[in-house]
Amino acid sequence: MAKQKFEDEENVEKFVKEKESKQKSEGIGSPIQKVENTNLPWLKSEEKISLGNELGWQKLKIEDLPTRGLFYPEGTEIAVRAASAGEIRHWSTLDETNLSN
């Protein structure tokens, strides 16, 4: 019984080494490439309306943030708004102890 178990372990070890060596030689996937015609949020077009102009949104000054906007690209706009009744109703039903939802 012990001999059979030892042989099984050797077979499993051999199998894993073969699979791992194939993955290393093949690579995980293609390298990250630039995709043309994508919407990059940090590149604003002139056609976009500023968030501060939309009803209910209050524009925040980047300088008021704790980092004073140090880690944000130049021209970044941050706006906040009050939660709607539906959003509050949804958040009030969340169970923080059940992390599977």
C-alpha positions as CSV (number, residue, x, y, z in Angstrom):
1,M,0.0,0.0,0.0
2,A,2.8,2.4,0.9
3,K,4.7,1.5,-2.3
4,Q,1.6,2.3,-4.4
5,K,1.0,5.6,-2.6
6,F,4.7,6.6,-3.2
7,E,4.4,5.7,-7.0
8,D,1.2,7.8,-7.2
9,E,3.0,10.7,-5.7
10,E,5.8,10.4,-8.1
11,N,3.4,10.2,-11.1
12,V,1.6,13.3,-9.8
13,E,4.9,15.2,-9.3
14,K,6.1,14.2,-12.8
15,F,2.7,15.4,-14.3
16,V,2.9,18.7,-12.6
17,K,6.5,19.4,-13.6
18,E,5.6,18.6,-17.3
19,K,2.6,21.0,-17.2
20,E,4.6,23.8,-15.5
21,S,7.5,23.5,-18.0
22,K,5.0,23.8,-20.9
23,Q,3.4,26.9,-19.4
24,K,6.7,28.6,-18.9
25,S,7.9,27.9,-22.5
26,E,4.5,28.9,-24.0
27,G,3.9,31.9,-21.8
28,I,0.7,32.9,-20.1
29,G,-0.7,35.1,-22.9
30,S,0.2,37.8,-25.3
31,P,1.8,40.9,-24.0
32,I,-0.4,44.0,-23.3
33,Q,-0.9,46.0,-26.5
34,K,-2.2,49.4,-27.1
35,V,-5.8,49.3,-28.4
36,E,-6.8,52.0,-30.9
37,N,-10.0,54.0,-30.8
38,T,-10.7,53.4,-27.1
39,N,-12.2,55.9,-24.7
40,L,-9.6,56.9,-22.2
41,P,-11.2,58.7,-19.2
42,W,-8.2,60.9,-18.6
43,L,-8.3,62.3,-22.2
44,K,-11.4,64.5,-22.4
45,S,-12.9,65.6,-25.7
46,E,-14.2,69.2,-26.0
47,E,-17.7,67.8,-26.6
48,K,-18.1,66.4,-23.1
49,I,-20.1,68.4,-20.6
50,S,-18.4,69.1,-17.3
51,L,-19.8,67.1,-14.4
52,G,-20.2,70.4,-12.5
53,N,-22.8,71.6,-15.1
54,E,-25.1,68.6,-14.6
55,L,-28.1,69.0,-12.2
56,G,-27.5,67.8,-8.7
57,W,-23.7,67.5,-8.9
58,Q,-21.3,69.6,-6.9
59,K,-17.9,70.1,-8.2
60,L,-15.0,69.6,-5.7
61,K,-11.7,71.4,-5.9
62,I,-8.8,69.1,-6.4
63,E,-6.8,71.2,-4.0
64,D,-9.4,70.3,-1.2
65,L,-8.4,66.6,-1.4
66,P,-6.0,65.3,1.2
67,T,-3.3,64.8,-1.5
68,R,-4.1,68.1,-3.0
69,G,-4.6,66.3,-6.4
70,L,-1.0,65.1,-6.5
71,F,-1.8,61.8,-8.0
72,Y,-4.5,62.9,-10.5
73,P,-3.8,63.9,-14.1
74,E,-4.0,67.6,-14.9
75,G,-7.5,68.7,-15.7
76,T,-9.2,66.0,-13.6
77,E,-12.7,67.0,-12.4
78,I,-14.4,65.4,-9.3
79,A,-18.0,65.9,-8.6
80,V,-20.4,64.5,-5.9
81,R,-24.1,64.3,-5.5
82,A,-26.6,63.2,-2.9
83,A,-27.8,59.6,-3.1
84,S,-31.3,59.0,-4.5
85,A,-34.0,57.4,-2.5
86,G,-33.7,54.2,-4.5
87,E,-29.9,54.1,-3.9
88,I,-30.4,54.6,-0.1
89,R,-33.1,51.8,-0.1
90,H,-30.7,49.5,-1.9
91,W,-27.8,50.2,0.5
92,S,-29.9,49.8,3.5
93,T,-30.8,46.2,2.5
94,L,-27.2,45.1,2.1
95,D,-26.0,42.6,4.6
96,E,-22.4,43.4,5.5
97,T,-21.8,40.1,7.3
98,N,-22.7,38.1,4.1
99,L,-19.8,38.7,1.7
100,S,-21.0,36.3,-1.0
101,N,-23.6,38.9,-2.3
